[in-house]
């Protein structure tokens, strides 16, 4: 399925349209809501959805996503449930779907089995934020064998030579973290210089920026120095106010309009 993701982002690049990715914790705010919320994100104009796989110790995440993960685990989310949810979405949509999460649940499930089952369910790619480049080969051959995109991350402090190496090892897109903090951290235009430096070193993949993209205005600003943006914490906060599919689609569309203007 990785061609589905790659084609979507390549088409946007060709048309000079910034890509919009939305992050949603599976099973939050409820199990019943997840499938319809994913479809609402597509209706609002998202180009892809990152589905967070809840974990009890999400080191890269700020308090909002940590709280959502805790609530989702209490709701009974498991990896088999997430894959079944993807299958249900696939019955109605070809929207690119990327699973993002930590290694422990995958190791417990069985790595080879997990990536194979994810591909069969209709997943397009995976992001494993705690796996550095030096350990990427541990999972890379299994991800490639399942024909999934394996998406790696770079940070504002990543040297250009290392950016190029990570970019070459990544597929689908390159995830540029806007800050050295956790998800939901405040970011400013002062980071633009670092992001431009990273972008200039990228040769292979589209580069999407995440962490701290909190409003349509912020999305528009960061799209000036990247090929797209990733919105997570802001969406989860929105779900606490209004988790109706119609309300979510309208909210996402405000980001889509800002990126298209």
C-alpha positions as CSV (number, residue, x, y, z in Angstrom):
1,X,0.0,0.0,0.0
2,X,3.0,2.3,0.3
3,X,2.4,3.5,-3.3
4,X,-0.9,4.9,-2.2
5,X,0.9,7.2,0.3
6,X,3.8,8.1,-2.1
7,X,1.5,8.9,-4.9
8,X,-0.7,11.2,-2.8
9,X,2.3,13.2,-1.6
10,X,3.9,13.3,-5.0
11,X,0.7,14.6,-6.6
12,X,0.6,17.4,-4.0
13,X,4.2,18.3,-4.7
14,X,3.6,18.4,-8.4
15,X,0.6,20.7,-7.9
16,X,2.5,22.8,-5.2
17,X,-0.1,22.0,-2.6
18,X,1.2,21.5,1.0
19,X,0.2,18.1,2.4
20,X,-1.9,17.9,5.5
21,X,-1.4,15.0,7.9
22,X,-3.6,14.6,11.0
23,X,-2.7,12.5,14.1
24,X,-5.4,10.6,15.9
25,X,-5.0,8.3,18.9
26,X,-6.8,5.1,18.2
27,X,-9.6,4.5,20.6
28,X,-9.9,8.1,21.7
29,X,-12.2,9.6,22.8
30,X,-14.0,6.2,22.4
31,X,-13.7,3.0,20.4
32,X,-16.9,3.6,18.5
33,X,-15.8,7.0,17.4
34,X,-12.4,6.2,15.8
35,X,-13.5,4.9,12.4
36,X,-15.9,7.8,11.8
37,X,-13.4,10.3,13.0
38,X,-10.8,9.0,10.5
39,X,-13.3,9.4,7.7
40,X,-14.2,12.9,9.0
41,X,-10.5,13.9,8.8
42,X,-10.6,12.9,5.1
43,X,-13.8,14.8,4.6
44,X,-12.1,17.9,6.0
45,X,-9.2,17.7,3.6
46,X,-6.5,15.6,5.3
47,X,-4.1,13.9,2.9
48,X,-3.2,11.2,5.3
49,X,-4.0,10.2,8.9
50,X,-1.4,9.0,11.4
51,X,-3.1,6.5,13.8
52,X,-1.4,6.5,17.1
53,X,-1.0,3.1,18.8
54,X,-1.5,3.8,22.5
55,X,1.3,2.8,24.8
56,X,1.7,3.2,28.6
57,X,5.0,5.1,28.4
58,X,5.0,7.3,25.3
59,X,8.3,9.1,25.8
60,X,8.1,11.5,22.8
61,X,4.6,12.7,23.6
62,X,3.4,15.6,25.6
63,X,0.7,15.5,28.2
64,X,-2.2,15.8,25.8
65,X,-1.3,12.7,23.7
66,X,-0.2,10.9,26.9
67,X,-3.6,11.5,28.3
68,X,-5.3,10.3,25.1
69,X,-3.2,7.2,25.1
70,X,-4.1,6.4,28.8
71,X,-7.8,6.9,28.1
72,X,-7.6,4.7,24.9
73,X,-5.9,1.9,26.8
74,X,-8.6,2.1,29.5
75,X,-11.2,1.9,26.6
76,X,-9.6,-1.4,25.7
77,X,-7.5,-0.6,22.6
78,X,-5.2,-3.4,21.4
79,X,-3.2,-3.8,18.2
80,X,-5.6,-6.3,16.8
81,X,-8.5,-3.9,17.4
82,X,-6.5,-1.1,15.6
83,X,-5.9,-3.3,12.6
84,X,-9.6,-4.2,12.5
85,X,-10.5,-0.5,12.6
86,X,-8.1,0.1,9.6
87,X,-10.0,-2.7,7.7
88,X,-13.3,-1.0,8.4
89,X,-11.9,2.3,7.1
90,X,-10.6,0.6,4.0
91,X,-14.1,-0.6,3.1
92,X,-15.0,3.0,2.6
93,X,-11.8,5.0,1.8
94,X,-8.4,4.8,0.1
95,X,-7.0,7.6,2.4
96,X,-3.4,6.9,3.2
97,X,-3.1,5.6,6.8
98,X,0.1,5.4,8.8
99,X,0.5,3.7,12.2
100,X,2.7,5.6,14.7
101,X,3.8,4.0,18.0
102,X,6.3,2.4,20.2
103,X,8.1,-0.9,19.9
104,X,7.0,-2.8,23.1
105,X,3.5,-3.6,21.8
106,X,4.9,-4.6,18.4
107,X,7.5,-6.9,20.0
108,X,4.8,-8.5,22.1
109,X,2.6,-9.0,19.0
110,X,5.5,-10.3,17.0
111,X,7.4,-8.0,14.6
112,X,7.1,-10.0,11.4
113,X,3.5,-10.9,12.1
114,X,2.6,-7.3,12.9
115,X,4.0,-5.7,9.8
116,X,2.5,-8.4,7.6
117,X,-0.9,-8.1,9.3
118,X,-0.7,-4.3,9.1
119,X,-0.2,-4.4,5.3
120,X,-3.0,-6.9,4.9
121,X,-5.3,-4.7,6.8
122,X,-4.6,-1.7,4.5
123,X,-1.9,0.2,6.4
124,X,0.4,2.3,4.1
125,X,3.3,3.0,6.4
126,X,4.7,3.0,10.0
127,X,6.5,5.5,12.2
128,X,8.5,4.2,15.1
129,X,9.8,7.3,16.9
130,X,12.0,5.7,19.4
131,X,14.0,3.7,16.8
132,X,17.2,5.6,15.8
133,X,18.9,5.3,12.5
134,X,21.6,3.0,14.0
135,X,18.8,0.5,14.9
136,X,16.6,1.0,12.0
137,X,17.8,-2.1,10.1
138,X,16.3,-4.1,13.0
139,X,12.9,-3.5,11.5
140,X,13.6,-2.1,8.0
141,X,13.7,-5.4,6.2
142,X,10.4,-6.6,7.7
143,X,8.8,-3.3,6.9
144,X,10.1,-3.5,3.3
145,X,9.0,-7.1,3.0
146,X,5.5,-6.1,3.9
147,X,5.6,-3.3,1.3
148,X,5.0,-0.6,3.9
149,X,6.6,2.8,4.0
150,X,9.1,3.2,6.9
151,X,9.1,6.8,7.9
152,X,12.0,8.2,9.9
153,X,12.4,11.4,11.9
154,X,14.9,14.2,12.0
155,X,15.2,17.1,14.5
156,X,16.4,20.7,14.4
157,X,19.7,19.6,15.8
158,X,20.3,16.8,13.1
159,X,23.5,17.6,11.1
160,X,23.1,17.9,7.3
161,X,25.1,14.7,6.6
162,X,22.9,12.7,8.9
163,X,19.7,14.2,7.5
164,X,20.8,13.0,4.1
165,X,21.4,9.5,5.4
166,X,18.1,9.4,7.3
167,X,16.3,10.7,4.2
168,X,17.8,7.9,2.1
169,X,16.7,5.3,4.6
170,X,13.2,6.6,4.9
171,X,10.3,6.0,2.6
172,X,6.9,7.7,2.1
173,X,8.1,11.0,3.6
174,X,10.6,12.4,6.1
175,X,9.2,13.5,9.5
176,X,10.8,16.7,10.6
177,X,10.3,17.4,14.3
178,X,10.0,21.2,14.8
179,X,11.4,21.3,18.3
180,X,13.7,19.3,20.6
181,X,10.7,19.0,23.0
182,X,7.8,16.7,23.1
183,X,4.6,16.8,21.1
184,X,2.5,19.9,21.7
185,X,5.5,22.1,22.5
186,X,5.4,25.7,21.6
187,X,7.3,26.6,18.4
188,X,8.1,29.9,16.8
189,X,9.4,31.3,13.5
190,X,12.8,31.2,15.1
191,X,13.0,27.5,14.2
192,X,12.5,28.3,10.5
193,X,16.2,28.6,9.9
194,X,16.8,25.1,11.3
195,X,14.0,23.6,9.2
196,X,15.2,25.3,6.0
197,X,18.7,23.9,6.7
198,X,17.2,20.4,7.1
199,X,15.0,20.8,3.9
200,X,18.0,21.8,1.9
201,X,19.7,18.5,2.8
202,X,16.7,16.4,1.8
203,X,17.0,14.7,-1.6
204,X,14.6,11.8,-1.7
205,X,11.4,12.3,0.2
206,X,8.8,15.0,0.8
207,X,9.4,16.6,4.2
208,X,6.5,17.1,6.6
209,X,6.9,19.1,9.8
210,X,5.2,18.1,13.1
211,X,5.1,19.0,16.8
212,X,3.5,22.3,17.8
213,X,1.4,22.9,14.7
214,X,-1.5,24.3,16.7
215,X,-3.6,26.5,14.3
216,X,-4.3,27.0,10.6
217,X,-2.0,30.1,10.8
218,X,0.9,28.0,12.2
219,X,0.3,25.4,9.5
220,X,0.4,28.0,6.8
221,X,3.7,29.5,8.2
222,X,5.5,26.2,8.5
223,X,4.3,25.1,5.0
224,X,6.5,27.9,3.7
225,X,9.6,25.9,4.7
226,X,8.3,22.3,4.2
227,X,6.2,20.2,2.0
228,X,3.4,19.8,4.5
229,X,2.5,19.7,8.2
230,X,1.4,17.2,10.8
231,X,-1.3,18.2,13.3
232,X,-1.8,16.1,16.4
233,X,-2.1,17.7,19.9
234,X,-4.4,20.4,18.5
235,X,-6.8,17.8,17.1
236,X,-7.0,15.9,20.4
237,X,-7.7,19.1,22.2
238,X,-10.5,19.8,19.7
239,X,-12.0,16.4,20.3
240,X,-12.4,17.3,23.9
241,X,-14.6,20.2,22.8
242,X,-16.4,18.7,19.9
243,X,-15.9,15.1,18.7
244,X,-18.8,15.0,16.2
245,X,-17.7,14.0,12.7
246,X,-19.2,17.1,11.2
247,X,-17.5,19.4,13.7
248,X,-14.1,17.7,13.2
249,X,-14.4,17.8,9.4
250,X,-15.1,21.6,9.6
251,X,-12.2,22.2,11.9
252,X,-9.8,20.2,9.7
253,X,-11.1,22.1,6.7
254,X,-9.9,25.4,8.3
255,X,-6.3,24.0,8.1
256,X,-6.9,22.8,4.5
257,X,-8.1,26.3,3.4
258,X,-5.1,28.0,5.1
259,X,-2.7,25.7,3.3
260,X,-4.4,26.2,0.0
261,X,-4.6,29.9,0.1
